[in-house]
Protein backbone atom coordinates (compact mmCIF):
# COMPACT_ATOMS: atom_id res chain seq x y z
CA UNK A 1 0.00 0.00 0.00
CA UNK A 2 1.26 3.48 -0.84
CA UNK A 3 0.02 6.33 1.36
CA UNK A 4 0.81 10.01 0.89
CA UNK A 5 1.73 12.45 3.62
CA UNK A 6 0.41 15.38 1.57
CA UNK A 7 -2.92 17.11 2.07
CA UNK A 8 -3.90 20.10 -0.02
CA UNK A 9 -6.29 22.67 1.42
CA UNK A 10 -7.65 26.02 0.22
CA UNK A 11 -5.35 29.02 0.44
CA UNK A 12 -5.69 30.89 3.71
CA UNK A 13 -6.75 27.84 5.75
CA UNK A 14 -3.28 26.63 6.75
CA UNK A 15 -3.60 27.79 10.35
CA UNK A 16 -6.80 25.76 10.79
CA UNK A 17 -5.27 22.56 9.39
CA UNK A 18 -1.96 23.03 11.26
CA UNK A 19 -3.75 21.51 14.30
CA UNK A 20 -3.92 18.14 12.52
CA UNK A 21 -2.19 15.24 14.25
CA UNK A 22 -3.76 12.27 12.46
CA UNK A 23 -4.97 11.39 9.00
CA UNK A 24 -8.25 9.61 8.23
CA UNK A 25 -8.10 7.13 5.36
CA UNK A 26 -10.42 4.94 3.33
CA UNK A 27 -9.09 1.87 1.57
CA UNK A 28 -10.83 0.55 -1.54
CA UNK A 29 -11.18 -3.10 -2.57
CA UNK A 30 -7.90 -2.90 -4.48
CA UNK A 31 -6.03 -1.78 -1.35
CA UNK A 32 -5.57 1.82 -2.49
CA UNK A 33 -5.67 4.24 0.46
CA UNK A 34 -7.20 7.70 0.08
CA UNK A 35 -6.72 10.44 2.65
CA UNK A 36 -10.25 11.67 3.38
CA UNK A 37 -9.69 14.02 6.30
CA UNK A 38 -7.48 15.34 9.04
CA UNK A 39 -8.02 14.88 12.78
CA UNK A 40 -6.85 16.84 15.83
CA UNK A 41 -5.15 15.35 18.92
CA UNK A 42 -8.54 14.15 20.25
CA UNK A 43 -9.33 12.57 16.88
CA UNK A 44 -12.00 15.15 16.05
CA UNK A 45 -12.33 15.92 12.35
CA UNK A 46 -11.04 19.34 11.33
N, C-alpha and C positions, 0 to 999 in steps of 0.2 A: 504494500500500500504506500502511496506517495501522498504526503500531506504538506500543504504550504503553511508558512508562518506569516503570510502576507494577508492583510485585510484592507481593502480600499473603502474609504468613507468620503462623504461630501466635504468639499473645502470649507474650512471654518469650524468643523466639528471635532477636530483633533483633541481638544482638551476633554471633551465628553468621553471619547473612546480611550483616552490615556489611562482611565481607571480600570481597564480590562486586565484580568489576571488569568482567565481561562477562555478557551475556544469551545464552541458548541458545534458538533459535526453530525452530519447524516452520511450514512454509507449505503450506496445502492447495491443491487444484487450482484453486480460485477466487482464489488469491493472498492469502488472509487469513493473516496471521502470528499465531502463538500463542506467547507466552513459556512455555517448558516447564521452564526451570531457570536457575540462576545459577552462574557459574563464577568461580574465584579468579584471581589474576594469572598462574598457570601453566596456566590453562584446565582445572582440575580441578573437577568438579561438587561443589557444596556440599550 
